[in-house]
Amino acid sequence: MKKLALLCLILALPTLSYGAITYDTAQTWEAEAGAGAGGNITIGSGSNRIVFICRSIRDSSGAVAADTSAPTVGGSPATQIGTGITNSGNVMRAELWYYLSPPSGSVAIATTPAASTDRNLTAAIAYSGVAQTSTFNTPNTQQTVGTDMDTDSIASALTDLVVQCGVQRRGTAAITASPDGTSPISTERVDVAHTQTTSSSVTFYEEAGAATSTDIRVDLSESVQWAAIGVAMRAAADAATFGPLRRR
């Protein structure tokens, strides 16, 4: 009888139910000669919001183009997840930043790169349904020269959404990116090139998380310098329900 009562009590306890992470919107901007690439993005009203800032910085001087300050979201500084650098004549740097609980509506994104940078390209990508604490697993950064922009073994769980911020050096020819045909196939959210030649491109991909780790694999149209940062974000616990523990 005591065991039955205990079981009934456990089943009656409120347990967390997890909602899916939902893509909201993306916006891109470009700049040259040390100017900051930024502008306004219109963020939806979904709960548990996040905005990512995926940046490409190109510096032909052969030096690392350090920022003078962090990107800002509505005037407040974002937090860096990771950075990747590939150097073969020109420094190409990928940066991935995030900002939790951005306001809905029109929000200003601003960047302040070093004055020596030649081409700056910024993408802002917004989601809702994202955990506002313990948001990320361990990020993974990879960089090389080639046609396979793969970020392998990104630590993840089945309920995560995994994203990849990638930058590619662009010569006189445009570089296009596409998901690798290996299942599961990633979803492309951003694929934009700076309008100047000898510049750069930015891509942003997402993929449902797998147990233990996830690979995001992207094919480039030609062999170029690239750097990419991948990270898994956790879904928000968005409701308390009654009954046995479950995830929806």
C-alpha positions, 0 to 999 in steps of 0.5 A: 500500500505504501509503495502504491501511494508513493508511486501515485505521488511521483506520477502527480509531481509536476515535470518539465515538458520541453518545447521545440526550438523555432527559427525566427528570422535572419538579416545580413549586413556588409562593410569595408575598410574597418567600418562596422557591418550592422543594422536592424533585425526584426525579432518575433515575439516568441518566448525564450529568445536568442539572437546569434551574430555570425561574423566574417572578418578579412584582413589582407595585412596578414595580421589578426584583426582584433575587434575593438569591442564586442558586437552589441544587441540593442546597445548591450554587448553580446557574448562570444561562443568561439572564433576560428582563424585561417591564414593563407595570405589573408587572415579570415576569421569566423566569430560566433556570438550570442545574446539571450532574451533580446527584445522583440521588434526592431533591434539594432546590431552593431559591430566595431572591427579593427580599422585595418580590416578590409571586408566585414560581413555580419549575419544575425539569426534569431530563434525562440524556445531556447534555454536561457540558462545552461544554454550551450554544450561545448563548441567545436571550431575547425578551419582549413582549406578545401571544399568540405566545410565540416564541423564534426563531433559537436557535443550534443543531445537528442533534444538540442538544435546544433548550429554552424557559423562558417566563413569562406574566403572569396576570390574573384569568383562567387563561392556557393555553399550547400548541405552535404548529401549525407543524412541527416541533411542540415538546413541552410539559414544564411548564405551571403557573399560580400559584394566586393570581389576578393572578399568573403562569404558567411553561412549559417546552418542548423541540424537536429541534435544527435545523441553524444555528438552531431556533424554539420557538413557543408559543401563549397563550390570551390576549394577555399580558406574557411573557418567554422564554429559549431555549437549545440543549444538546448531547448527551453523548459517551457511548461510544467505538466502533471504525470510521468516525465516526458519530452514532447 
